[in-house]
Amino acid sequence: MNSSTIIDSENALRSIIKPYPKVMDKRIQTSLDKHCLEFIQHARIAAIGFNHEALEIQIINLTESRLNIINPTQLIVTLANMATLANQDITIPYSAYFLIPGVGHGLRVNGLAQVKSKANCEVTLDISAAYFQCSRASVRANLWEKAIDQSLLDNPLFPENTSNILTEAGKRFLSMTSYLLMFTKNKQGQTEISPRGDDGQIAIPLDDKTLIIAERPGNKVAISLRNIINQPSLILSFILPGCYKVLQITGEACITKDEALLKPLSIKGKAPKLGILVSISEQKIMHIQGLKDVNLWDDNYHIDSKSLTAFPKIMAEHMNGRGLLGKASAPIVKAIVNHDLKNLY
């Protein structure tokens, strides 16, 4: 690939993705307000990643009381994979992404995790940032509607394995899934989990060691892209609607504007302006019991989004406060959200 097609600076990135309105920074809360608490209390699963080489993204079932809200700036969660850090006392950056079945938008939470030895896998999550993610990724992926045939849920097409290349099972998984969670970090070690979704296959393998993901229109903040530019390591957790297994890929990424690579990613005649090119170091296919236990793709267990505070209202309050300005801006934010959902590509 021509090195001239690599986006290697934020200036180069902003020549393609225009700078975002700085009012967007105000959406970030330093503690869990009533909207964040409402969302967490209805969430059934969360994906949590840590800036530690021995830990992978863990998807947990929140209905089993594995997460407790101690106060607006602190959570305690029980995580099985913390057993790998036995007899260690460490503090590491983490990111969490909360999902409510049937609801498009999600909640992102970042901060520092306190891991104590002999704590029975309990981890204290101190919160420094919490903010809502719009529903474009889940809408593009049709996340809560498009479950695969039930006969494939435990199909040997997806045997659990670990490999340093993309196996045939991994390729089959990718060919069927349209949604992923992307874990990145910046130079300072702070982390992010961000969703990606597409109308069709979310990632296309180029060979056994490389895949490409389209970067579709978003809110222009581009935290994950900026992280990749400065720190290329990442973890991808691919979720297949209706399946209880997850494909996790660890590797390094770069941002490309190579038109030849991006053209096959076109949807509705529109090729993405950028793509995320991933060099694979490890592939894992894992059974996630939590995905099965919470009946994520059973309509009977979905939450009606109308029973929750509306996303535009939350965004208006987070960016402009709960006074007159917040109330007055809510219809404007709603119009922008509706426009974005009608112009996904």
C-alpha positions, -999 to +999 in steps of 0.1 A: +000+000+000+012+035-009+024+053+023+010+085+009-025+071+015-019+066+053-034+093+076-005+098+101-015+131+118-045+148+131-040+176+106-042+150+078-073+135+095-090+169+097-084+175+060-110+148+055-131+148+086-138+184+094-133+197+130-162+190+153-182+217+172-165+222+205-199+222+223-196+184+218-170+183+246-196+194+270-215+162+266-188+144+287-199+141+323-173+136+351-197+116+371-229+095+366-258+119+365-294+107+365-295+099+328-263+077+331-277+060+362-310+053+344-292+038+315-269+016+336-298+004+357-316-008+326-285-022+308-281-060+306-246-063+292-214-043+293-181-046+275-151-036+296-115-033+284-083-025+303-050-011+293-031-042+303-015-067+279-028-097+300-065-087+297-089-088+268-123-072+264-148-089+287-185-089+280-204-094+313-240-101+322-253-073+344-284-091+355-263-113+378-255-084+401-219-084+389-219-046+389-227-023+419-231+014+418-213+027+449-217+064+442-218+086+411-180+083+406-174+047+415-186+012+404-176-022+416-176-051+391-167-088+394-147-100+364-135-136+360-105-127+338-090-107+367-078-140+381-048-136+357-036-107+379-037-126+411-015-112+439-011-079+422-022-044+433-025-022+402-043+008+389-050+008+352-071+028+327-103+011+316-133+018+293-168+003+295-196+003+270-232-003+283-260-017+261-297-021+266-313-047+244-337-030+219-322+005+225-299+020+198-278+044+218-252+033+243-232+047+273-194+050+273-176+052+307-139+058+312-116+061+341-091+042+363-096+006+376-082-004+410-073-041+410-065-054+445-049-088+453-072-113+471-103-093+461-122-123+446-120-108+411-137-076+423-125-044+405-132-008+416-140+014+386-133+051+393-152+073+368-136+103+351-158+105+320-193+093+310-211+101+278-237+088+255-231+073+220-256+079+193-275+050+177-260+051+142-238+020+147-266-002+159-291+012+133-266+005+105-260-030+118-297-036+126-283-049+158-315-058+177-335-071+147-312-092+126-305-124+146-290-153+127-308-186+123-310-203+158-296-235+144-262-217+140-259-206+176-237-234+187-228-245+152-193-261+147-188-234+120-174-213+149-152-236+171-135-219+200-099-213+191-069-190+193-047-183+163-021-158+151-039-156+117-075-151+106-088-187+103-115-200+080-139-199+110-129-163+117-135-154+081-170-171+082-177-151+114-167-119+097-188-127+067-219-128+088-215-100+114-222-063+110-213-049+145-182-046+166-168-028+196-134-012+191-109-007+220-082+019+215-059+039+237-040+072+234-003+081+241-011+087+278-027+052+281-063+065+284-087+041+267-119+041+247-145+016+236-165+027+205-191+008+184-190+003+147-219-010+126-226-015+089-254-026+066-237-059+057-203-072+065-186-049+090-150-059+082-135-074+050-104-097+052-077-087+027-056-118+036-050-141+066-033-112+085-051-081+074-087-067+074-102-034+067-132-016+083-151+013+068-152+045+087-187+058+082-200+094+090-201+101+127-200+130+151-166+142+139-150+139+173-131+108+160-116+098+193-108+063+181-092+075+149-071+100+168-060+072+192-050+049+163-029+076+147-009+080+179-011+045+193-019+018+168-026-012+191-063-021+193-087-049+202-118-056+181-148-076+196-171-087+168-207-095+179-230-116+157-267-109+165-282-141+178-249-158+185-234-165+219-198-165+206-176-135+200-147-131+176-120-110+192-090-097+171-059-081+186-035-062+164-023-028+152-041-004+129-036+025+107-060+049+090-061+048+052-077+069+024-066+044-003-095+046-028-088+012-042-091-004-008-122+017+001-142+012-030-153-024-022-167-010+011-192+011-008-228+011+004-256+027-016-230+039-041-210+057-015-175+047-007-162+057+028-136+085+028-115+066+053-109+030+065-092+013+094-066-012+082-058-038+108-028-060+110-038-091+130-016-105+158-042-128+174-077-141+167-099-157+193-134-172+190-149-173+225-182-185+240-198-157+261-223-172+285-236-137+294-248-131+258-270-162+262-282-157+297-297-122+291-317-132+260-304-102+240-321-111+208-355-121+222-380-094+216-398-103+248-368-091+268-362-058+248-367-025+265-389+001+248-367+031+242-398+053+249-397+042+285-363+059+289-353+095+287-350+104+250-314+106+236-319+141+221-331+154+255-300+139+272-276+154+247-293+188+249-290+188+287-254+175+287-243+201+262-264+231+273-275+224+309-310+218+323-321+254+322-338+273+295-310+268+270-310+230+274-348+229+270-347+252+240-320+233+222-337+198+226-358+202+194-327+213+175-307+183+187-336+160+179-337+174+143-300+168+139-303+132+153-331+125+129-312+139+100-281+118+109-302+086+111-316+093+076-282+099+062-261+070+075-237+069+046 
